[in-house]
Amino acid sequence: MKTCVFCSITAGEAPASIVREWPGGLAVRPRSGGVNDGHVFVLPRVHVDDASTDPDVNAAVRRRAAELMAEHPAANIITSTG
């Protein structure tokens, strides 16, 4: 398996601009700046291939994303599979 950049970030082995941390995950800004000023990735601290791999991990990540969304007047949640 190739090294997962997201796992490297959550392990503190790769640089990241951390927005918020939780016991099970963290929110980071994309290094490229993202699509807009408020763009963040909400990452679990465990590796999953995509949003469909582990429903419990997916639910926890989406719950954290919803917490962040509650602080902004407009936001989107986008997940990926495949």
Buried (B, 14 or more C-beta within 10 A) or exposed (E): EEEBEBBEBBEEEBEBEEBBEBEBBBBBBEEEEEEEEBEBBBBBBEBBEEBEEBEEBBEBBBEBBEEBBEEEEEBEEEEEEE
